[in-house]
C-alpha cells in the first residue's frame, strides 16, 4: 500500500473522531471582513492549551504545534481551495461563549492534515 494513502486514511480516522464545526471568516489587513473571500464553515479540530480543552489524538499528532497555545487541524484534502492569511478569524460554532481566534501561522508537515497556529482575538 502507498504510504501516503495509508497516512491519509489514518489522519481521516483520527480527525473524524474529534471534528467540530468551525466558522472561518476572512479578514483584510485592517481586521475587517474581506469581501473578496467567502466566509465558510469547516470541519476541524480546535486544540487549546487549557487543560479542559486538550484533545488527545495519538502520539506525535501535535508535535509540530507543541509550542502553540491554540491550533486548528483539518483535512487539507477536504478544503483544497482554502488559504489563510494574517487577521483571518475562526470560531467554534458549537461552543457557546468561545472567543474568536486569529490566524497566526501555518505549521504543517503532513500531506493530508493542515495545522495552523492561532491566537485569541
Secondary structure, DSSP 8 states (H G I E B T S, - for coil): --HHHHHHHHHHHHHHTT-EEEEEE-B-TTSSB-TTS--EEEEEEEEESSTTT----STTTTGGGTT-SEEEEEETTT-TT----TT-EEEETTSTT---EEEEEE----SSEEEEEEEE-
